[in-house]
Amino acid sequence: MSESIVAQIQALQRMTVGQLRASWIELYGEPTRSRNRVYLWRRLAWRIQELQLGGLPATAKARILELDPAAFGRPQAKAGFRPDQRVVGTSPGTTCRRDPRLPCPGSIITREYRGQQLRLQVLADGFEFDGVHYDSLSEAARVVTGARWSGPLFWGLRKRTQRT
């Protein structure tokens, strides 16, 4: 690696989050939503090397596209959508962005809570409980309990982990 690349990366490590965000705009041509300093400097260090050394070879990009055609697409910013989510087909010819940990649309999630059997229907665009539409599992859990809950934990899609 050339001296100028090393010097640029070392300069990134000394920058504040605001300075890193400004550098992001210069190097990527768009603003970032992140305010995580370590994430920003690592991605900027990668970008500096990519621009000066050429990035991935065309053969590697072709292989990635062969394995996952959507790999180089960027997810659209949408409330409640995280980058680790992926596109899942709901029926032939249609796709929607959903968390891969969720059951397929049309599924019914049942849970017993305080002696009542609760039934939550999974929809393509959210959830339905007692005829009311909710955007998230946590929102539906909050209505049921009156308290803030992790939706996947309350509805039994995730188990509580033991702390050691």
PERA-V567264 format. One line per field, one symbol per residue. ss: DSSP state (~ for helix, > for strand, _ for the rest). psi: psi as a letter, one per 40 degrees, with the letter a starting at -180 (. if undefined). burial: I if it has 24 or more other ideal C-beta (glycine too) atoms within 12 Angstrom, else O. A space follows every 50 residues. Layout:
BEGIN
ss: ???
psi: ???
burial: ???
END
This chain:
BEGIN
ss: __~~~~~~~~~~~___~~~~~~~~~~~~________~~~~~~~~~~~~~~ ~~~____~~~~~~~~~~__________________>>>>>>__>>>>>__ _______>>>>>>__>>>>>>>>__>>>>__>>>__~~~~~~~~~_____ ~~~~__________
psi: hidddddddddddeiidddddddddddeeiiieiehdddddddddddddd ddeeaiiddddddddddgdedeihihhhhehideiihhhdiheiiihihe eiiiieihhiihhfeihhhhhhidfaihhfehhididddddddddeihih ddddeeeiihihh.
burial: OOOOOOOIIOOIOOOOOOOIIOIIOOIOOOOIOOOOOOOIIOIIIOIIOO OOOOOOOOOOOOOOOOOOOOOOOOOOOOOOOOOOOOOOOOOOOOOIIIIO OIIOOOOOIOIOOOOOOIOIIIIOOIIIIOOOOIOIIIIIIOIIOOOOIO IIOIIOIOOOOOOO
END
